[in-house]
Amino acid sequence: MKTFTATPADIEKKWILIDAEGVVLGRLATIVAMRLRGKHKPTFTPHMDMGDNVIIINADKVQLTGDKREEHFYWHTGHPGGIKSRTKGQILEGKHPERVVENAIRRMLPRNRLSRQQLSHLRVFAGVEHGMNAQQPEVLDVKSMNPKNTRTA
């Protein structure tokens, strides 16, 4: 019995569309991270970029459980005393609400060159318009996968 190792010729990438409206952020991020890595495929090979291309719409309507809306994101400007912070709620209501979803997914991937390449196959949009209709994405209904995936306001 030989272990199967995928080659670039074996890799088949699909386009997937996910509507994030009413979906719990952490559950959405785990599903998308798994799709980006390709772990849902039986031919998964850890050192190859086997994942699908993922389009997420309505990222501004994602749900956060508990007090996570008041949790802070911290970053440093590089200057002395330059630590900054914003809550997830402030970011969701601000100019770039898709960054909350992007950060959650990025932090669920390993920290290496391959994951940075896989993350380039993710497109997150705050509204319904995405401009990726030419790729004919398949719709993945995350809400119907598990009743815990959704939460009403």
C-alpha positions in Angstrom: 0.0 0.0 0.0 1.5 3.3 -1.0 0.6 6.7 0.4 -1.1 9.0 -2.2 0.7 12.3 -2.7 -1.0 14.8 -4.9 0.8 16.5 -7.8 -0.1 19.8 -9.4 -1.8 17.9 -12.2 -4.1 16.2 -9.6 -5.4 19.4 -8.0 -8.8 20.6 -9.0 -10.0 23.9 -7.5 -13.6 25.0 -7.3 -15.2 28.4 -6.5 -17.4 28.5 -3.4 -19.8 31.2 -2.4 -20.8 31.6 1.3 -23.4 34.0 2.7 -22.3 35.0 6.1 -25.5 36.8 7.2 -26.5 35.5 10.6 -23.7 32.9 10.8 -21.5 32.7 13.9 -18.1 34.1 13.2 -16.0 31.3 14.7 -18.0 28.5 13.0 -17.8 30.3 9.7 -14.0 30.7 10.0 -13.4 27.0 10.8 -15.4 25.9 7.7 -13.7 28.4 5.4 -10.2 27.6 6.8 -10.8 23.9 6.1 -12.0 24.7 2.6 -9.0 26.9 1.9 -6.5 24.2 3.0 -8.3 21.5 1.1 -8.8 19.2 4.1 -12.4 18.4 3.0 -11.0 16.5 0.0 -10.0 12.8 0.2 -6.8 13.6 -1.7 -5.6 16.2 0.8 -1.8 16.6 0.8 -0.4 18.8 3.6 2.4 20.4 1.5 0.3 21.3 -1.6 -2.2 24.1 -2.1 -5.3 22.0 -2.7 -8.0 24.2 -1.3 -10.9 25.9 -3.1 -11.4 29.6 -3.9 -13.9 31.0 -1.4 -16.1 34.1 -1.8 -17.8 35.4 1.4 -20.6 37.9 1.1 -22.5 39.9 3.8 -19.4 39.8 6.1 -20.8 42.9 7.9 -23.8 40.8 9.1 -21.8 38.1 10.8 -22.9 37.3 14.4 -20.6 37.3 17.4 -21.6 35.3 20.5 -21.2 36.4 24.1 -19.2 39.5 24.8 -16.9 39.1 21.7 -18.2 42.4 20.2 -16.3 44.2 23.0 -13.1 42.2 22.6 -10.2 44.2 21.3 -7.9 43.8 18.3 -4.4 45.2 19.2 -1.6 46.3 16.8 1.5 48.3 17.1 2.6 51.1 14.8 6.3 50.5 15.4 6.8 53.8 17.2 7.3 54.2 21.0 4.0 54.1 22.7 2.3 53.2 19.5 0.0 50.4 20.6 -3.5 50.8 19.2 -6.7 48.9 19.7 -10.3 48.7 18.4 -13.1 46.5 19.4 -14.6 44.0 17.0 -17.9 45.9 17.2 -16.2 49.1 16.1 -14.6 47.4 13.2 -17.8 45.8 12.1 -19.6 49.2 12.1 -16.6 51.0 10.5 -15.3 51.3 7.0 -13.9 47.8 6.6 -16.2 45.3 8.4 -14.8 42.4 6.3 -11.5 42.6 8.2 -13.0 40.9 11.2 -13.8 37.8 9.1 -10.5 37.9 7.3 -8.6 38.0 10.7 -10.6 35.1 12.1 -9.9 32.9 9.1 -6.2 34.0 8.9 -5.7 33.1 12.6 -7.1 29.6 12.0 -4.5 28.8 9.3 -0.9 27.7 10.1 1.7 30.4 10.1 3.8 29.6 7.0 4.3 30.4 3.3 1.7 27.9 2.1 -1.0 29.4 4.3 -0.3 32.9 3.0 -0.7 31.5 -0.5 -3.9 29.7 0.4 -5.2 32.9 2.0 -4.9 34.7 -1.3 -7.8 32.5 -2.6 -10.1 34.1 -0.1 -12.3 37.1 -1.1 -14.5 38.8 1.5 -17.1 41.4 0.7 -19.1 43.5 3.2 -22.3 43.6 1.0 -24.1 41.3 -1.4 -22.3 42.5 -4.6 -19.1 40.5 -5.2 -18.3 40.7 -9.0 -17.1 37.1 -9.2 -20.1 35.8 -11.2 -17.8 34.8 -14.2 -16.3 32.1 -12.0 -19.8 30.5 -11.5 -19.3 29.7 -7.8 -21.2 26.9 -6.1 -23.2 28.1 -3.1 -22.3 26.4 0.2 -25.1 26.8 2.8 -23.3 27.0 6.1 -26.6 27.8 7.9 -28.1 24.4 7.1 -25.0 22.4 8.1 -25.6 22.7 11.8 -28.3 24.6 13.7 -25.6 26.0 16.0 -24.0 27.8 13.0 -26.7 30.5 13.1 -27.7 33.0 15.7 -30.5 35.5 15.7 -29.5 39.0 16.7 
